[in-house]
Amino acid sequence: MNAPHAPKVAGIDATVPTPAHTAAPAAAAPDATRAPGVSGGTDAAGTPAGTPAHTADDGVPAVPAPGTLLQDRLAGWVSDLTTLHELTERMSRTDALEPALRELLRAGSALAGAGRGLVVLDPADGDGPRTTVALGLGRADLGHIETLPPGDSPYGPLLDTGADAEAVHADLLAEEGLDPRHREVAARLGYAASYATALDTGSAGRLGGAVWLYDEPAEPDRHRRHLIGLYVRHAAEHLARLVEVERTRAGLAAMTEDLLPSRLPRVPGVRLAARHRTGPRGGGDWYDALPLPDAALGLSVGSVAGSGPGAVAAMGRMRASLRAYAVMEGEDPVAVLSDLELLLRLTEPACSATALFAYCEPALRRIALAGAGHSPPLIVGDRRTEFAETSVSAPLNMLACWEAPSTEFQMEPGETLVLYTDGLLRRTGDPTDRAFARLHAAAAGVPRAHRHDPGAVADHILRTVLPDGADTAGSDEDVVILAARFE
């Protein structure tokens, strides 16, 4: 890389295998110059590449058999179309942005014959999401590239609407007018050429740009660029749909967070912490902590059946109604849930939900609670870890009239009451009994040094029950944990 080199033409990378059902290419002469995977073309003498150079006895080159050139071209077209079909099929099967961007890089790398690359997603409308995904580049490498001025980076000019759809640097060391900083970064990262293309769509405009890096001076020829363009246009339209899905999910998550408490109240004698993770389609799980008269505290968790905007809106209405009933008659948890069930039956007959409401007296560490089809809370302390006893009852709005007795119990100093929604159990993928056993084991395993902090207790349970992470587990369920530590 210390001296300029003549650019060489890049072809389809051998990592994309030739389909078994395509015609085999004609045997090449020993001096044939056809690149692997590149169809058609001629040699320097004008003879079709890949066609045997037959000669007569007198030394005069023989005329190719009729149809040989056409068959060779047809075989090349079939091979190209089959390759594009396979690559676009793989792209169409992706259902999230990051896997789609990685598939774009992998397929583009094979088409362009480059080993490394990166794609920058930065929609022109400014609504996001914005992200960068790399192939064969580490975070430090991306950091070096991001230090380049936008107009001098391999992809920077492509992010502006109206700019050229592609950018080629066939030999960075020999190119005149190149920013010295770009040449310095290229030498540091070990690439000598780059080919970049914009991610353009007909409806969403420009979404960003993708660039592939070559270790030696090179560039894709006209035929390769045409194939890359066909693939990238399909990929950009698919990415545009995923961008809309991602924006919808982000909007639902933001709406859900706005409907839940922005902060938990400060009540003498008790410390509170909450953890909430919204499912990809938006769910109806909620939590609440409400100061009540006589220095009491109301705690509630619940889940509306279903997902999507309808479930999120119903959750907001139920939480607001429950708060009103708690203020009026919170010392009687059964009355609070009975009123909520009556409201649902009259105003939202198609809606069902589970709920749990606890009336707490922090000064006495006494709790009265009632549940409607909801899982029992956990009591976590130094001397015991157990599920609180609750009455078995149906969810709200499932029977003609909901009714269940409340239960009362006493908390010991330093113990934490953990309320949660069923999404925590369902995301494990285990049967119900095993999921409860996993939750109990996670609560019992909270380190003693962390038991004084309800946030640390909730985090430990979340990490232990869902070791792959609440955001990556294969489930659409919301997850809610509300922890209250009594002094």
Helices and strands as residue ranges (DSSP letters): E 8-10, H 68-92, H 97-112, E 116-121, E 131-135, H 139-146, G 150-152, G 156-159, E 166-169, H 180-189, E 193-200, E 206-214, E 218-220, H 222-259, E 270-277, E 283-292, E 296-307, H 309-329, H 333-347, E 353-361, E 366-372, E 378-380, E 385-387, E 407-410, E 416-420, H 423-426, H 432-444, G 448-450, H 454-465, E 479-486
